[in-house]
Amino acid sequence: MNSYKTIVISDVHLGTNGAKAKELLRFLKYHTCDRLILNGDIIDGWQLKRAGKWKKKHTRLLSLMLKRVYKEDMVVVYTRGNHDDFLDQIIPFELGNFSIVKDFSFESFGKRYYVVHGDVFDVVTTKMKFLALMGDWGYTLLLRLNAWYNARRVRKGLPYDSLSQRIKAKVKTAVSFISTFEHDLAMLAKHKGYDAVICGHIHQACMRDIDGITYLNSGDWVESLTALAEDHAGKWHILRYDDFLRIESEVRALNRLDAIVSPDSNVV
């Protein structure tokens, strides 16, 4: 079990076929924290209104998070994203250690953090929702093609390869948007007097300095399967599910080896 002071997760998109609820559930069972930040787009209301489907594993994931609030005294803060904008109807909401907000801030090791999903700097989602919905439809289609493409790669013994991320990386406009998005959020945090900004939205996990402001993006749990984590010394890390699986596999292999070579083993 890995323990952290803070874990940040965003862009899970529960209610869609692309959501990796089972993987995130497994990840959270082996990673504990004092503060869990669900930084927007956890539930995909857009897809649920159209062709999305809520599954039992989605309920199990939310149940685990809520149980930890009461059993482990963990603080859970859910910030509203553009895909879960239906939360506007109840924001602000607070029940014990669980709260739902538009944005918030906290201080850790003398550093002030501003937490926001990030869609406020996406003009398409804020001013042209029809185009955003069309883009969401195209992205959903691309994810389905991606699933078919990677199923073939698995049969051939090849590793996972994200079609959508490769396409976004090659499109100059998308690269320019990401750079502008990161800079604008960092400048917003600086203007508000913060030392760092934590966001999601663009599905690109990142940690870097922008004009003296620490920019932290948690990525997503549709393709990248990443999270941000602050350890108990105040240092931030990008946690990747693939790395977690590899380490877990290595630990199991070592345990099997120890069982074989142990003096108490029955193996002759």
C-alpha positions in Angstrom: 0.0 0.0 0.0 1.4 3.4 -1.0 0.5 6.4 1.1 0.5 10.0 0.0 -0.6 13.3 1.4 -2.6 14.3 -1.7 -3.8 12.4 -4.9 -5.3 14.2 -7.8 -7.5 12.4 -10.4 -9.4 14.0 -13.3 -11.1 13.1 -16.5 -12.4 9.6 -15.6 -15.6 10.1 -17.7 -17.7 7.5 -15.9 -20.7 6.6 -18.1 -18.6 6.1 -21.2 -17.2 3.0 -22.8 -13.7 4.5 -22.6 -13.7 4.9 -18.8 -11.2 2.7 -17.0 -13.2 2.3 -13.8 -11.9 -1.2 -13.1 -8.3 0.0 -13.5 -8.8 3.1 -11.3 -10.6 1.0 -8.6 -7.6 -1.3 -8.5 -5.2 1.7 -8.4 -7.0 3.3 -5.5 -7.1 0.1 -3.5 -3.2 0.2 -3.4 -2.8 4.0 -3.0 -4.1 5.9 0.0 -4.0 9.6 0.8 -5.1 12.2 3.3 -6.7 14.3 0.6 -8.2 13.1 -2.7 -9.0 15.7 -5.3 -11.4 14.7 -8.1 -10.6 17.4 -10.5 -13.5 17.5 -12.9 -15.1 15.2 -15.6 -15.3 12.3 -13.2 -18.9 11.6 -14.4 -19.6 12.3 -18.1 -23.1 13.8 -18.1 -22.8 14.6 -21.8 -22.5 11.0 -22.8 -25.1 9.8 -20.3 -27.6 12.1 -22.0 -26.9 10.5 -25.4 -25.7 7.0 -25.6 -23.6 6.5 -22.4 -24.3 3.7 -20.0 -23.8 3.6 -16.2 -22.2 0.3 -15.1 -21.9 -1.5 -11.8 -18.1 -0.9 -11.8 -18.8 2.8 -12.0 -20.9 2.6 -8.9 -18.3 0.5 -7.1 -15.6 3.1 -7.8 -17.7 5.9 -6.4 -18.6 3.8 -3.4 -15.0 3.1 -2.6 -14.2 6.9 -2.6 -17.2 7.7 -0.3 -16.4 4.8 2.1 -12.9 6.2 2.6 -14.3 9.6 3.5 -16.1 8.0 6.5 -13.9 5.0 7.4 -10.4 6.6 6.8 -11.3 10.2 7.6 -10.0 11.2 4.1 -10.9 14.6 2.7 -12.5 14.3 -0.8 -13.0 17.4 -2.9 -14.8 17.1 -6.3 -14.3 20.1 -8.6 -16.8 20.5 -11.4 -15.6 20.0 -15.0 -17.4 20.7 -18.3 -18.7 17.1 -18.8 -20.1 17.1 -15.3 -21.6 20.6 -15.5 -24.9 19.2 -14.2 -23.3 19.7 -10.8 -23.9 23.4 -11.1 -27.4 22.7 -9.8 -26.0 21.7 -6.3 -22.7 23.6 -6.1 -21.5 24.4 -3.5 -22.2 21.1 -1.6 -20.6 19.9 1.6 -21.2 16.8 3.7 -18.6 16.1 6.3 -15.2 15.6 4.6 -16.8 15.5 1.1 -17.5 18.6 -0.9 -18.3 19.6 -4.5 -17.0 23.0 -5.7 -16.2 24.9 -8.9 -12.6 25.5 -7.7 -10.7 25.8 -4.5 -7.3 26.3 -3.0 -5.1 24.8 -0.3 -1.7 25.3 1.3 1.0 22.6 1.7 4.5 23.0 2.9 4.3 26.8 2.6 3.1 26.6 -1.0 -0.4 27.9 -2.1 -2.2 25.8 -4.7 -5.1 26.8 -7.0 -7.2 23.8 -8.1 -9.5 24.1 -11.1 -10.6 21.7 -13.9 -9.4 24.1 -16.6 -12.3 24.3 -19.1 -12.6 28.0 -18.2 -9.8 28.6 -20.7 -11.3 26.5 -23.5 -13.4 28.9 -25.6 -15.1 26.0 -27.4 -16.5 24.4 -24.2 -17.5 27.8 -22.6 -18.8 29.8 -25.6 -19.6 27.2 -28.4 -21.0 24.2 -26.6 -22.5 22.8 -29.8 -19.0 22.5 -31.3 -17.8 21.0 -28.1 -20.5 18.3 -28.3 -19.6 17.6 -31.9 -15.9 17.3 -30.9 -16.9 15.0 -28.1 -18.8 12.8 -30.5 -15.7 12.6 -32.8 -13.5 11.8 -29.8 -15.8 9.0 -28.8 -15.7 7.5 -32.2 -11.9 7.7 -32.2 -11.8 5.9 -28.9 -13.9 3.1 -30.4 -11.5 2.8 -33.3 -8.7 2.9 -30.8 -10.2 -0.1 -28.9 -10.4 -2.1 -32.2 -6.9 -1.1 -33.2 -5.4 -2.0 -29.9 -7.3 -5.3 -29.7 -5.4 -6.3 -32.9 -2.1 -5.1 -31.4 -2.6 -7.3 -28.3 -3.2 -10.3 -30.5 0.1 -9.6 -32.2 1.9 -9.1 -28.9 2.3 -5.4 -29.3 2.0 -2.8 -26.6 -0.9 -0.3 -26.2 -0.8 2.6 -28.7 -3.1 5.6 -28.4 -4.4 6.8 -31.8 -6.0 9.9 -30.4 -2.9 11.1 -28.6 -0.8 10.4 -31.7 -3.2 12.5 -33.8 -3.3 15.3 -31.3 0.5 15.4 -31.0 0.8 15.8 -34.8 -1.8 18.5 -35.2 -0.1 21.9 -34.9 -3.3 23.6 -33.8 -3.8 21.1 -30.9 -0.2 21.6 -29.8 -0.6 25.3 -29.9 -3.8 25.1 -27.9 -2.2 23.0 -25.1 0.7 25.4 -24.8 -1.7 28.4 -24.6 -3.9 26.6 -22.1 -1.0 25.8 -19.8 0.3 29.3 -20.0 -3.1 31.0 -19.4 -3.8 28.8 -16.3 -0.4 29.5 -14.8 -0.9 33.2 -15.4 -4.3 33.1 -13.7 -2.8 31.4 -10.7 0.0 34.0 -10.6 -2.6 36.8 -10.8 -4.5 35.3 -7.9 -1.4 35.1 -5.8 -0.8 31.4 -5.9 2.4 29.5 -6.3 1.0 26.6 -8.3 -2.0 25.5 -10.3 -3.5 22.0 -10.5 -5.8 21.2 -13.5 -7.0 18.5 -15.9 -9.2 18.8 -19.0 -6.7 18.4 -21.8 -5.8 14.7 -21.0 -2.1 15.5 -20.9 -0.3 14.7 -17.6 2.4 17.3 -16.9 4.6 18.9 -14.3 6.6 22.0 -15.2 7.5 25.5 -14.3 5.8 28.4 -16.2 7.2 31.8 -15.3 7.7 30.9 -11.7 4.4 29.1 -11.3 4.3 25.3 -10.8 1.9 23.8 -13.4 0.5 20.4 -12.6 -1.9 18.4 -14.8 -3.3 15.0 -13.7 -3.9 13.7 -17.2 -6.9 11.3 -17.6 -8.3 7.8 -16.9 -9.5 7.1 -20.5 -6.2 6.7 -22.3 -3.2 7.8 -20.3 -4.4 6.4 -16.9 -2.4 8.9 -14.8 -2.7 10.7 -11.5 -0.8 13.3 -9.6 0.4 12.6 -6.1 2.1 14.7 -3.4 4.2 12.6 -1.0 4.5 13.4 2.7 7.6 15.5 2.0 5.7 17.8 -0.3 7.2 16.5 -3.5 4.8 15.9 -6.5 4.9 12.9 -8.8 3.0 11.7 -11.9 1.7 8.2 -11.1 1.1 6.0 -14.2 -1.1 2.9 -14.1 1.3 1.0 -16.4 4.2 1.6 -13.9 2.0 0.4 -11.1 1.2 -2.8 -13.0 4.9 -3.4 -13.7 5.9 -2.9 -10.1 3.1 -5.1 -8.9 4.2 -7.9 -11.3 7.8 -7.6 -10.1 6.7 -7.8 -6.5 4.7 -10.9 -7.2 7.6 -12.5 -9.0 9.9 -11.8 -6.1 7.4 -13.2 -3.6 7.2 -16.4 -5.7 11.0 -16.6 -5.8 11.2 -16.1 -2.0 8.7 -18.9 -1.5 10.9 -21.2 -3.6 14.2 -20.4 -1.9 12.9 -20.0 1.6 14.3 -22.5 4.2 10.8 -23.1 5.3 9.8 -24.1 1.8 8.8 -27.7 1.1 10.5 -27.5 -2.3 13.5 -29.8 -2.4 
